[in-house]
């Protein structure tokens, strides 16, 4: 499928965003409200609240490419909210993902060539922060998590104290034991291999049950209260010998699910068509953006759930399907309210 060069599309975006300050503020407001109340929303509407929370990241994209005079106010608001969510939940994934993504966008936009030493420094900084986050998150969660999400408590002083302790003990932070534990934690292939070793020896293949997951995102939880929940526990219990501990999340990934449903050859074929599906959606968005340029600014929100570790088919496809549906109806609603997205 032929599309316009991406640089030309981005030029169209910049031209379209002139005098769109009102849109930026509305998206920022919705994003702040959704992000703050996400953890406290009833499970029946939690997905909807998350969709509004994603407007926070769309607002950053809008202000960045419009070169708005409120650009830094929006950036600092988004970064502050990300820090708040990280400390509140003891979860670093969102902050790492979105900050890294924004840094990449800034680098791509720079006209001057980025030096190799600068690139190495950025990568090293990112890796070091991941090592630091991995060293404190378990202890932080144990001390701040209650019996459920509603009883979690943010403790900034504890977070700073734990990080300070780790930075003052580099022998532990960069030691072989800690780095080995991080490697094991990030090695998604180990969970896939455990799935392959476990099935069908102890659990029969699921024989295509996974295909029903492509319909689940379009059934509201208000109608189907027992709809499967993403997060990996069900897959870990059924397809591996591991029992989740409730403090950290683990999942066998779409690769593991492909094998668990169709075996080796069938799993490979499933992954091929699964990848083609996402590619077709991406190309469709690019084609629509040729006439609706600002749709490009929603790409990170549309595909954010497809670029994370410890995931599965339901969460990756569900994230893309629900966010796409939300953007479609949100676009129609804002048009009726004379708000130009």
N, C-alpha and C positions, 0 to 999 in steps of 0.2 A: 504494500500500500504506500503510495507516494504522498508525502506531506511536505509542507513548507519547511525550509530550514529553521531550526530552533531559534537561531539568533534573530531571524526576521519576525518570528512569533513573539519573542520577548520585546522587540521594538514596538509591536502592535500593543502589547500589554502596557508599556510605559505611556504610550499615547492615549490609551483608553482611560488610564487611571488619573488623568489630570482633573483636578477639582472633585475628587471622590473622598474628601475628608470625612464626610458624614458616614459613609460606608465603613471606613476604618474604625470609627468610634463605636458604631453599632456592633461590629464583629468583636472588638475588644471587650465591650461590656458583656456580651453574651458569653464569651470565652471565660471571663473572670467568674461570672455567676455559675456557669456550668462546672468549672474546675473546683470551686470551693465546695459546692454541694454534692459532687459526684459520690463521694464515699457515704453520704448520709441519705441518699435517695433510696426509696423502696426498690427491690429487685425488679419489680414489674416495669418501672420506668427508668432504670439505671442506664440502659443502652441509649435512650433518648437524651438523657442528661449528658452522657459522654459525647454525643454528637454535637451538642451545643458547646461543650467544653473545647472541642476541636476548633471552634471559631477563633480561639485565642491564637492558634498558629497561623490560621488564614489571615488574621489581622496583621501579623508580623510580615507575612509575604506581601500584603497589599501596601503597607507603609514602606517596605524596603524598595519595592520596584517603582513606587510613585515618588520616591525621594521627598516624602512629606516632611514638613517642618516639625511634625510630632513624631518623627521616626524614632528618636532615642527615648522619648517618653514611653512609646509603645514597647520598645525593646526592653527597657528596664522594668516595665510592668510585667511583661511576660516572663522575664528571667526571675524577678522576685517571686512571682506566683509559682514557677517551677521549683524554686528553692523551698518555698513553703510546703508544697506538695511532697517534695522529697523528704523533708524533715518530719512532716506529719505521718507519712506512710512508711518511711524507712525503705523506700523503693527508689533506686537510682536510674532505672532504665529510661524513663521518659526524659529526664534531664540530659543524660548522655546522648540519647538519640537526637533530640531536637537541637541541642547546642551544636553538636557535631554537624548536623545537616545545615544549620545556618552558617557555620564557619565555611563549609564547602561552597555554599551559594555565594558568599562574599568573595571567596578566592576566585571562583569562576568569573565573577563580574569584574575583577581587577584587570585593568588594561596592561599593567606592567607584569612582566614575567616573574613568577614566583621562584626563588632560588631553591636549590636542593636542600641546603642547610635549614631553610625556613620550613620546608615540608617535613623534614626529619624531626625538627623540633616540635611541630604540631602533633605528629604521630606519637612521638615519645611522651608528650604531655598527656595526650588522651589515654595511652596505655598506663601511665603512672597513676592517673586519676582512677582508672578502673581497678588497678591493684589496691589503691587506697580504699575505694568504696567497698570492694570485696572483703577487706580486712575488718571493717567496722559494722557492716550491715547486720550480720547475724546477732552480734551482741546487742546492738541497738534495738533490734526487733524483740529480742527476748525481754528487754527491760521496759519496752514501751507498748508492746502489743498486749491487748487483753484477750478475752474469750471470743470477741467478734470485732468487726470493723468499727462499729460505733464506739467501742471502748478504747480504741487506739488514742494515744496522746502524743503530741509533738513535744520534743524536749531538745531545743536548740543547744542548750548548754552541754547536754550529754553528748550530742553529735560532735560539737567542737572539741570537747574533752577527749573523746575517743580518737578523733583524727589527730589531735595534738600528741596523744600517746604514741600512735603509730608512726608519726613523723619523727618523733624523738627516739624511735627504736627501728632504725633502718635495717639492722641485722635481721629482725623478724620480718619486716615488710618486704624486703627483697631476698629473703632467705629461701633456700631450696624447698623447704616444707610448705611455706605459704604459696610460693609460685607453682609448686606441684598441685596444690589444692585448687588453685585458680584454673590451671590447665584442665584438671579433671572436671571442674564445674562448667567450663566453657566448651568442653569437647562434646558437641552434640552427637558426633559419630558413635560415642560409647553407648549412648542410649539406643541408637538404631541397632548397633551390634547386639546389645542385650535383648532387644525385641526379636531379632533374627534367631538368637540362640534359644529363646523361650518358646517361640512358635515355629511349627505346630506341635512341638514336643509336649508342652504342658497345656496349651490352649489352642483350639482349632482356629483356622483362618476365619475371618469375619465374613468372607464371601460377599464383598461388595456393600456391606451395611453403610460404608462411608458415603456412598452416592446420595443417600437421604440427607446428608449434611448440607448439600447444595440448596435444599429447599428450606431448611430451618430458619435462615435469616429473614425470610419473608413471612414468617408466622410470629406475630407479636406475643410476647410473654404474657401479656394481659389475657390473651385467649388460651394460651397453652402454658400454664403455670409451671409444669414439670419439664419444660423444654431443657435439653442438656445444657450445662453451663461449661463455658470454656475455662481453661486453666490447667488441664492436663491430668488431674487426679484420676478420672475415669480410665484414661488410656494407660496410665502407670499401673493402676491396680489390675487391669485386665490383660495387658500385653507384655508386662515385664515382671520380674520377681521383686521389684522394689515397692516399698510402701511409703507414700509421701508423708513428710513429717509436719506439714502445715506451716512451717516457718519459711521455707523456700519453695519456689515453683519449679517443676520439671515436666518435660513433655517429650514425646518421641518424635515430634516433627512430622510434617507431611510425608517425608521419606519413609519414616517408620510406619506410618499409617498405611501407606501404599503397599508395603510388604505385608503388614498385618491383615490386609484385606484380600490381596491378590497374589501373594507369593513373589518370588524374585522377578520372573519375566513380566507378570501382570503388573507388578509394582512399578517397573521401569516404564511400561506403556502408559500407566496412569499418570506418572510424573510428567511424561511428554505432553499429554493433553492438558494437564493441570497448568503447565507453563504456557502452553499456547493460549489458554483461556485468559491468563493475565496479560499476555502480550496483546491480544485482540482488544481487551478493555483499554489498555494504554494507548494503542493506535486510535481507538475510537475517540478518546478524550482529546488527542492531538488534532484529529480532524474537526471535531466540534469547536475546538479553540481557534480554528482559522476564522470562524465567524463570531465566536464569543471568547475573545482573547483572555479575559480574566479567569476563565476556567482553569488555565494553567496553574494559577496560584493555589488551587485546591488539590493539585497532584500529591503533595506530601501528606495531606490529610487522607486522601483516598487510599494511598498505598502504605501508610505508616504501619498498619497491622500486618502487612506482608513482609516486613523487613526486620522482624524481631526474632530472637532466639526463643527456644522453649515454647514452640507454638504447635498448631495442628491445622488440619484442613478446615475445621469449623471456624476457628478464630481468624485465619487468614482470609478465607473466602467470605466469611461472615462480616469481617471488618470492611472489606471492599464493597460488598453488596449493600450493607446497611448505610455506609457513608455515601455511596452513590445515590441511593434512594433518597437519603436526607438532602443532599445537595440539589437534586432535581426538584423536590417539593419546596425546599427553602428558596430556591431561585424563583419559582412561581409565586410564592407568598410575598417575597420582597418586591417583586415586580408590581403586584397589586397594591402594595403600600408605597409605591413610588420610590423604592430604594434600589439603586442600580448596583448590583453585584458585578 
